[in-house]
């Protein structure tokens, strides 16, 4: 859930839905898989975050805090489950179904990001390649940015991301 608006304009139900989807969803996921990963002493998780988890954008009062929270949860789980390969992906704008509700938000967001957007296939193909390379793939924080060539990939240093 990615409502784009100022806090004063967001309905309580929108705030609840964004929190449930973007933060409680990952919390319950980790709670469900932690015992399995602990028993097998291995696992791979790809946390799909957003560049909104790295920088504050305008009209992002609901979305950004939940993505920052998801990022913090991912870092906590990395400590709690050190035997699990946890990757954090920070894509730029992706043309997903979220935007069907209000295409003007997509247009405004794409304009603000330089006029380009990733496709779900680009992101999915990257994640597939990433998981195939795990556990040799390091670092674990990866930014995906749309570019005129398709997609730029930036591997982020842990020091850059410390909370």
N, C-alpha and C positions, 0 to 999 in steps of 0.2 A: 504494500500500500504506500503510495507516494503522493499525498495531497500537497499541492503547491499553493500556499497562501500564508498570510500573516496569522499569527496566533489569534488575534482578536476576531478574525473572520471564520475560524474553524469551529465547526459544531462539535460538541462533546462526543457524539457517536463517531465522528471522523477521527478524533484523537484516540478514542478507545480502540477502534479498528486498526489504526496504524500501530499502536502499541502492541496489540495482540498479534498482528501479523509479523511485524519486524523485530520484536524483542521477545515476547512470550513464546512465539513459535520456535526460535532457536533455543530458548531455555528448556522447553519441553523436549526438543530433539536431543539435546545433550544429556538431559536427565534419562531419557530412554536408552541411549546408546552407550553411556558410560559404563554400566555393568557388563555389557557385552564386550566392549573394548578392553576392559580391565581383565575379564576372564581370559580372553585370547591374547592379551598383552600386545595388541597391535590394532591398527585401524587407520583409515584415511578420512578426513573431513575437508570439504571445500566450503568455506563460509563465503557466500556471495554477499558482499557488502556494497559499497558505493563510494564514489569519491566524496559524497556528502559525509562520509565517516572520517574524512581527512581535513576538510575545509568547510567553512560555514558559507552557505549560499543564501541569497536573498529569497524570501518567502518559503523558508524551509523549516518552519517552527515545529512541525510534527515529525517530518521524515528524518531530518538530520539527528535529533537526539536519540531516536530509536536505532539508527545505524551506528552512532557512537557507542551506544549501549551494547549492541551486538558485537562490535569490535572489542569492547572491554571484556565481554563474556568469552569471546574466542581466545583472548590473551590469558584469561583466568584458566580456561580449560586446557590451554597449552601447558600450564604449570601443573594442573591437577592430573592430566593424562599425558605425561612426558613421552610415553611410548606410542602415541598417536601422531601421525603426520597431519597437522592442521595447516591448511592454506587459507589465506585471506585474499580474495579477489576484489579489487576496487575498480569496477568498470566506469567509464564515462557514460554518456547518454546511450541507452539501448532502446531500440524500437520494439517495445513489448506491448502487450494488451493493456497495460496500465494506461497508456495514452489514448486508447480508443474512446474512453469516457469524455475526455476533453482534449481534442487535438491541438487546441490553441496553446495548452501548456507544453506540449511536445515542441511545437514550433518556437515558442519563446525560449525553452530550455536549449534547443539545438542552436538557436541564434546566439545565445549566451555562451555556448561552448565552442564557438568557431564555425558553426554551420554544418557539423558532421555528427553522425550517430552510428553506433555499432548495431549489427544485426544479432538476433539471438543465436543464429548459426555460428557467427564468428566467436561469440563467447563460449558456446557449447563445445565447439571444436577445440578451442584452447583448453578448456577444462578436461576434455577427454584425453588430450595429449599430456596434460599435466599429471593426471591420475596414472596414466600408463608409465610415466617416468618416476613416480613416487617409489621409494623414499629418497632417491638420489637427487631430487630437485630441491635446490636451496637458492636463494632465500624463500621464505614462506609468504611474503607479502608482495603482491603483484598488482600493478596498476595497468589497466587496459584503456587505451585512448583511441578514439576514432581518428583516422588520418586519411589523407588523399591516397595513400598507398594501401589502405585497408584498416590496419590496426597497429598501433605502436604499443610495445610491451616494455614496461619499466619495472625492474626488480628493486623494491625498496629496502633500504638498510634498516635493521632493527632499531638503531639509535634514532633514526628519523621518526619512528613510530612510537617511541616509548611514552607511556602515559604518566 
